[in-house]
Structure formats: C-alpha cells, structure tokens
Amino acid sequence: MPTRRQVILATAALAGGMAAYAVGAYQNAASRYNEAVRNTWQHATNNPPAEISAINRELVRYAILAASSHNTQCWKFRIEDQTISILPDLTRECPAVDPDRHHLYVSLGCATENLIQAAQAFGKYGEVSFDSKIEDMVKVNLEPAKVLTSPLFEAIPKRQCTRAEYDGKKLSNEDLKSLATAGKGNGVSVLLITETEKIEKILEYVVQANTTQMSDRPFVDELETWIRFGYDEAVSQGDGLFSGSTGNPVVPRWLGAKMFNLFFSAKNENDKYAKQIRSSAGIAVFVSDRNDKEHWIETGRCYERFALQATALSIKNAFLNQPVEVSTLRPQFASYLGIGDRRPDLVVRFGYGTETPRSLRRSLDQVIIA
C-alpha cells in the first residue's frame, strides 16, 4: 500500500502533468486558430484562377469576408457562369436582436459590395439587381471589363470591426470627406458626427438602448450562442464573435459561458461603451430614405464601402447599433438626428487604433448552393 507521502507526490505529479497538457493543448489550439486566420484573411495567390467557375468561387471567397450581424454569415450563394446570386440564409437569423431581419439584409449588402470590388480586380463588371418576388435574391450579373484593382479591393482582407478603444486622435477633413463619399449610395446617406457634445448625446442613446437589451433574456441568450469563447470553437464553427476579438479571455465554452453569466452586465457593458465611444474620432450614422429590403441591402453596400475606405486610410471602425435595434427608442434617436421619418440603419464609431484578433469564416462549400 502506498504511503501518504507517495500519494501526495503522485497527486502533485498528476496535477503537474494535467497542467502541462492543458498548456500544450491551449498552444496547439492557438496555433490552429492562427493558421485559420492566415488562410482566411488573405488575397488570392500570385496565380489567380483562369477558369470562370474558379474565378466565381474566388469572388464568393472575397464576398464572405464582409461584415454580418453577429458574424452569422447569414447568406447563401448560387453560381452561374455570368451571374452570382446572393440569398438570405434564414437558418442563421437572429430574431431577438433583429426581428424584422433588417440586419440580415444589410449583411447581404455588405457581401454584395465585397463581391463587386473583387469582380473589378478579376476583370469583371458587376451589375446589381434585387428580386423580392423570388427568394429575396440579390443578383450580380458579371460582364468582361478592364482589370481594376482599387484601394478598396486591397483593403478587403484587412477590414475588421475593431471592438477596442481607439487613441482619440481626430481625422483630417480630407479623410472625413473620403469616408462621407464612400458611405453614400442610392437612397442612403451617412452622417459623420465629430462634435464632442453630439457624441456624448449619442452615448446616452447607446447606454439607454444597451440597458434595455441587457434586461431582455432572449437577447442575452441569443448573443451568447454566437460567441466563440475558445480557439477550437472558433475554428470548428468558422462563424460568430470570437471572444479574443473583444479583449475577453480565450477559454473553453464551459468556462466562457460561466464567465459570461457572471460578468456580462449592463453596467460593465455601458462602462466599456463609454470608454470606446469617448476614445473615437467620430460616429457615422447611416440613414435610408425608405424602410424596405432593397434600401437595407443598399445600406450594407454603403457601410462596406465606408469600412473598406476607412481600412485603406488605416482607420478602424466598429458597430454601435443599439439605438437602432431597440424599436421603441429608434424614433427618438431619429428625431434627435433630425432626419424626419427616415430610418437610421446603422451606427458606427471610427478612429485610429490597433488591430485586434479576428473572427473566422465558414468554408465556401458551406455557403455555395446548387
């Protein structure tokens, strides 16, 4: 029979071995995540494909690098030789935060704009149309054109929603003008707000709306389902909000969920948003003339151009959509903005900051349908 000393030594050795294994497993998972990031956020190789089918798959790869609500990637793609159709994937909707599917269709617009920018770089001209009668489908007809690689195309693999504090530095008038130009579209305009007093007022709306959402259990539960707490979870799922991208610990889901329930509170979130907003150079509010799917898609295109232009200028951005997501508060927010009966679609902060860890994307085979 082992002595008490032998049992203690064996227990200590076992604990040490488990800790070493845990460290090794964590490092291996981090390595897999880093490899997935490199493979996801990159331009095409030096030898781009020549076949039409391969080119179209590459265009879809660029399209899915676009922003989407909760990084749900709520889209499907149907490829033909001269046409790529983008359809909503209603199995990936978020009914608690997005009951009218506004954000879902904005997400389709974001993917559409990436596809258009990439098409130019592959010698294609993309003409966009929207068919609300059949599957709410965005169709991009592709015609041969002169190869045009723009700063916006170059920015696609660098763009991200940077959910961190910025450095407080103001933008030049020239850069503000570039952002304003990129953010305009057909029936969509963008308000750039840089005055401290107005930014503080928008912060009040963010805090009020965020407090409302935090008291809504379905909203909190839905958000938690889209958080990827650990490296392996982020890689295996290929979607959702990676915990590390918000500055939170990267841990297994069982631990992350416990920490989420312990520390995710209205006060903590409101304090975080106050610091982030006050560190920003300004806030952009996207406004559409009509409240319908076609304008929501156009809003997504305008935001994506704005985000790509910002990225090309080394400017970061992140969403602050709470005031437009809480339906009872949205009319008050619109009244404050002085936009009449038009809908405020998106609220985005921008400024200078450092890159944060990235969320991932699903494979092409998971989003391309017959």
Number of C-alpha atoms within 10 A of each C-alpha: 5 8 8 9 9 11 12 12 12 13 12 12 12 12 12 12 12 12 12 12 12 12 12 12 13 18 13 14 18 17 14 15 22 16 12 18 17 11 11 21 19 15 17 12 7 6 6 12 15 9 9 12 14 12 16 22 18 20 22 27 25 27 26 27 26 28 24 23 21 21 21 22 26 23 23 21 25 16 17 14 12 15 17 23 21 26 21 21 16 13 9 14 21 21 13 17 22 16 13 14 17 19 27 29 28 28 30 31 30 27 27 30 26 27 25 23 26 27 29 22 18 21 16 20 21 24 12 16 13 16 11 11 7 9 10 15 19 24 20 22 18 21 14 13 14 11 13 16 15 13 14 22 25 18 20 26 17 16 26 23 20 24 21 23 19 23 15 17 13 15 17 9 9 9 14 16 13 15 23 18 16 22 26 22 18 12 14 24 20 26 17 19 16 18 11 12 10 15 19 14 12 21 21 15 20 25 20 17 22 24 17 15 19 16 12 13 11 14 17 18 12 15 16 17 12 17 21 28 25 23 24 22 19 25 23 12 14 21 22 25 23 26 21 19 20 15 12 13 13 19 19 15 17 10 12 20 17 11 14 16 12 9 11 14 16 17 14 10 15 19 12 13 20 16 14 20 26 18 21 25 24 24 25 23 22 22 25 24 17 14 15 12 20 19 23 29 25 25 32 31 29 27 32 27 25 23 30 31 25 24 21 19 16 16 22 26 28 19 17 22 19 22 27 23 23 18 13 11 17 19 19 14 19 19 13 14 15 10 16 11 13 16 21 27 26 24 22 19 28 28 24 22 20 12 16 15 16 23 25 24 23 19 14 15 9 9 19 16 12 7
